[in-house]
Amino acid sequence: MARGRGKAPESGLDRARKAFARRQRARRWLTWRKVLAVVLAIALVGLGVYALYFSSWLRTEGTEVVGNDLVTDKQILAAAAVPTGGPLIDVDLRAIEKRVRSIGAVRQVDVSRKWPHEVRIEVVERKPVAVLNFGEKVYVLDAEGEPFQAPPRARDGLPRISVAGSSDKAALREGAAVVTALDGDVSSMVEYVEVRTVDDIQLHLRDDRLVKWGSSDQSDDKAAVLLQLLKRKASVYDVSVPGSPTTK
């Protein structure tokens, strides 16, 4: 019985042809991979642009306000004037910050996007240290002497400042510096602080006693000296030179 012949051994030429074919397929697959990667990237960019600018997925629908106490949400929202219905990415955050910062009681403001649908407004308010009358209007002052409007509750227990020229910013700063330096017990005794000039400040106490303060320089030292000096019975206390206080 005849035996079948085995498969002829592969020649070197055949092996070379197969290797060449494999390299060709690998090159084509690499090219297609690059093409697919580019197509996928373009598709993702297109989807992102559509989501940000044209879809309803990331539209501006509301505003979150945090950090406020003296200023109401309604006041901040009115000043912010955040546009709704459009793409959240298009909202001008700097313009909103500028508008909210125009509110007198707002010291600092930070506006950011709260994805997917809100604008977040975080404010830091000024801290009232004294009350100031401008004609019929009542304001409060912060520690830098900046006047701003605040609700009546913010004025409770604060000393009043009287300035010869109510719009004199230097005088307002001096008065605020003095009030800020006062001990809490002394501050509660003060009816009002009279700023005649930046170098001539007087404290009128509720029991008609008078304190000659001088300028706001060394206010912390003057406040400490006054606290001890008030233990003496007198009608006038002079701490303008804290190292040499006098009474009358």
C-alpha positions as CSV (number, residue, x, y, z in Angstrom):
1,M,0.0,0.0,0.0
2,A,1.4,3.3,-1.1
3,R,2.0,6.0,1.5
4,G,0.9,9.6,0.8
5,R,3.6,12.1,0.4
6,G,4.0,14.7,3.2
7,K,3.6,18.5,2.7
8,A,6.5,20.0,0.9
9,P,8.8,22.1,3.1
10,E,8.2,25.8,2.9
11,S,10.8,27.6,0.9
12,G,12.6,30.8,2.0
13,L,10.7,32.8,-0.6
14,D,7.3,31.7,0.7
15,R,8.3,32.7,4.3
16,A,9.4,36.1,3.0
17,R,6.1,36.6,1.2
18,K,4.1,35.8,4.3
19,A,6.2,38.1,6.5
20,F,5.7,40.9,4.0
21,A,2.0,40.3,4.0
22,R,1.9,40.4,7.8
23,R,3.8,43.7,7.8
24,Q,1.4,45.2,5.3
25,R,-1.7,44.2,7.3
26,A,0.0,45.6,10.5
27,R,0.7,48.9,8.7
28,R,-2.9,49.1,7.4
29,W,-4.3,48.4,10.9
30,L,-2.0,51.1,12.4
31,T,-3.2,53.6,9.8
32,W,-6.9,52.7,10.6
33,R,-6.2,53.0,14.3
34,K,-4.9,56.6,13.8
35,V,-7.9,57.4,11.6
36,L,-10.3,56.0,14.2
37,A,-8.6,57.9,17.0
38,V,-8.9,61.2,15.1
39,V,-12.5,60.5,14.3
40,L,-13.3,59.7,17.9
41,A,-11.5,62.9,19.1
42,I,-13.4,65.0,16.7
43,A,-16.7,63.4,17.8
44,L,-15.9,64.0,21.5
45,V,-15.0,67.6,20.8
46,G,-18.2,68.1,18.8
47,L,-20.2,66.5,21.6
48,G,-18.5,68.8,24.1
49,V,-19.2,71.9,22.1
50,Y,-22.8,70.8,21.6
51,A,-23.2,70.1,25.4
52,L,-21.7,73.4,26.4
53,Y,-23.3,75.8,23.9
54,F,-26.3,74.2,22.2
55,S,-27.9,71.6,24.4
56,S,-30.2,72.0,27.4
57,W,-27.9,69.9,29.5
58,L,-25.7,72.8,30.8
59,R,-28.1,75.7,30.7
60,T,-28.1,78.4,33.4
61,E,-31.1,77.8,35.6
62,G,-30.4,79.5,39.0
63,T,-28.1,81.2,41.4
64,E,-26.8,80.2,44.8
65,V,-25.9,82.9,47.3
66,V,-23.7,82.2,50.4
67,G,-21.9,84.2,53.1
68,N,-24.4,87.1,53.3
69,D,-26.1,88.3,56.5
70,L,-26.5,92.1,56.3
71,V,-27.4,92.0,52.7
72,T,-30.4,89.9,51.6
73,D,-30.4,87.3,48.8
74,K,-32.9,89.5,46.9
75,Q,-30.5,92.4,47.0
76,I,-27.6,90.4,45.8
77,L,-29.6,88.7,43.1
78,A,-30.9,92.0,41.8
79,A,-27.3,93.4,41.7
80,A,-25.9,90.3,40.1
81,A,-28.5,90.1,37.3
82,V,-27.4,86.6,36.3
83,P,-28.8,85.8,32.9
84,T,-30.7,82.5,32.8
85,G,-31.7,80.2,30.0
86,G,-28.4,80.5,28.1
87,P,-25.2,78.3,28.2
88,L,-23.6,78.3,31.7
89,I,-20.2,78.5,30.0
90,D,-21.2,81.9,28.5
91,V,-22.0,83.6,31.8
92,D,-19.6,86.5,32.4
93,L,-18.4,85.9,36.0
94,R,-16.2,89.0,36.2
95,A,-19.1,91.3,35.3
96,I,-21.3,89.7,38.0
97,E,-18.5,90.1,40.6
98,K,-18.2,93.8,39.7
99,R,-22.0,94.4,40.0
100,V,-22.2,92.6,43.4
101,R,-19.1,94.4,44.7
102,S,-21.0,97.7,44.1
103,I,-23.1,96.8,47.1
104,G,-21.7,98.9,50.0
105,A,-21.9,96.1,52.6
106,V,-20.0,93.7,50.4
107,R,-16.2,93.6,51.1
108,Q,-15.2,90.7,48.8
109,V,-17.1,88.5,46.3
110,D,-16.2,85.3,44.4
111,V,-18.4,84.1,41.6
112,S,-18.1,80.6,40.1
113,R,-20.0,78.1,38.0
114,K,-21.7,75.3,39.9
115,W,-22.2,72.7,37.2
116,P,-24.5,71.7,35.7
117,H,-27.0,74.6,36.0
118,E,-26.1,77.2,38.7
119,V,-23.9,80.3,39.3
120,R,-22.5,80.4,42.9
121,I,-22.0,83.8,44.5
122,E,-20.0,83.9,47.7
123,V,-19.7,87.2,49.6
124,V,-17.7,88.5,52.5
125,E,-19.4,91.4,54.2
126,R,-17.9,94.4,55.9
127,K,-18.1,94.4,59.8
128,P,-19.9,97.4,61.3
129,V,-18.0,99.1,64.1
130,A,-19.9,102.4,64.5
131,V,-23.0,104.3,63.4
132,L,-22.8,107.4,61.2
133,N,-25.5,109.9,60.3
134,F,-25.6,111.5,56.9
135,G,-28.4,114.0,57.1
136,E,-31.6,111.9,57.3
137,K,-29.8,108.7,56.3
138,V,-28.1,106.4,58.8
139,Y,-25.0,104.4,57.8
140,V,-22.5,102.2,59.6
141,L,-18.7,102.3,59.4
142,D,-16.3,99.4,59.1
143,A,-12.9,99.4,60.7
144,E,-11.4,101.2,57.7
145,G,-13.9,104.0,58.0
146,E,-15.9,103.0,54.9
147,P,-19.6,103.9,55.3
148,F,-22.3,101.6,54.1
149,Q,-26.0,100.9,54.6
150,A,-27.0,98.0,56.9
151,P,-30.3,96.9,58.6
152,P,-31.2,98.4,62.0
153,R,-30.2,95.3,63.8
154,A,-26.6,95.8,62.6
155,R,-26.5,99.1,64.5
156,D,-27.5,97.8,67.9
157,G,-25.0,98.7,70.6
158,L,-22.6,100.5,68.3
159,P,-21.2,103.9,69.2
160,R,-22.1,106.8,67.0
161,I,-19.5,108.9,65.2
162,S,-19.9,112.6,64.5
163,V,-17.6,114.1,61.9
164,A,-17.4,117.9,61.2
165,G,-17.3,117.1,57.4
166,S,-19.4,114.0,57.0
167,S,-17.7,113.1,53.7
168,D,-14.1,113.5,55.1
169,K,-12.7,110.1,54.5
170,A,-9.6,110.7,56.6
171,A,-11.7,111.8,59.5
172,L,-13.9,108.7,59.1
173,R,-10.9,106.5,59.1
174,E,-9.6,108.2,62.3
175,G,-12.9,107.8,64.1
176,A,-13.2,104.1,63.1
177,A,-9.7,103.4,64.3
178,V,-10.5,104.9,67.7
179,V,-13.8,103.0,68.1
180,T,-12.1,99.7,67.0
181,A,-9.5,100.1,69.8
182,L,-12.0,100.7,72.6
183,D,-12.6,98.0,75.2
184,G,-16.1,96.5,75.1
185,D,-16.9,98.0,78.5
186,V,-15.8,101.4,77.5
187,S,-17.5,101.2,74.1
188,S,-20.8,100.6,75.8
189,M,-20.3,103.9,77.8
190,V,-19.8,106.0,74.7
191,E,-22.7,108.1,73.5
192,Y,-20.8,109.3,70.4
193,V,-17.3,109.9,69.1
194,E,-16.7,113.5,67.9
195,V,-14.0,113.9,65.2
196,R,-13.3,117.6,65.1
197,T,-10.1,117.1,63.1
198,V,-7.9,114.1,62.6
199,D,-5.8,115.3,65.6
200,D,-8.7,116.3,67.8
201,I,-11.0,113.5,68.7
202,Q,-13.3,113.4,71.7
203,L,-15.4,110.7,73.3
204,H,-18.7,111.8,74.8
205,L,-19.8,109.3,77.4
206,R,-23.4,108.6,78.2
207,D,-23.1,110.1,81.7
208,D,-21.8,113.5,80.3
209,R,-18.2,112.8,81.0
210,L,-15.7,113.8,78.2
211,V,-12.6,112.0,77.0
212,K,-9.9,113.9,75.1
213,W,-8.4,111.4,72.8
214,G,-6.2,113.4,70.4
215,S,-5.4,111.5,67.1
216,S,-5.9,107.8,66.5
217,D,-2.2,107.2,67.0
218,Q,-1.5,104.8,69.9
219,S,-5.2,104.1,70.3
220,D,-4.6,100.7,71.9
221,D,-2.4,102.3,74.6
222,K,-5.0,105.1,75.1
223,A,-7.8,102.6,75.4
224,A,-5.9,100.6,78.1
225,V,-5.0,103.8,80.0
226,L,-8.6,105.1,79.8
227,L,-10.0,101.9,81.2
228,Q,-8.0,102.4,84.4
229,L,-8.5,106.2,84.4
230,L,-12.3,105.9,84.4
231,K,-12.1,104.5,88.0
232,R,-11.3,108.0,89.1
233,K,-14.1,110.5,89.6
234,A,-13.8,113.3,87.1
235,S,-15.6,115.1,84.3
236,V,-12.8,115.3,81.8
237,Y,-10.2,112.6,81.0
238,D,-7.3,113.4,78.8
239,V,-5.4,110.4,77.2
240,S,-4.1,112.3,74.2
241,V,-0.6,111.5,75.6
242,P,-1.1,108.0,77.0
243,G,2.1,108.2,79.0
244,S,0.9,111.3,80.9
245,P,-2.9,111.1,81.3
246,T,-4.7,113.7,83.2
247,T,-8.2,114.2,84.7
248,K,-10.2,117.3,85.5
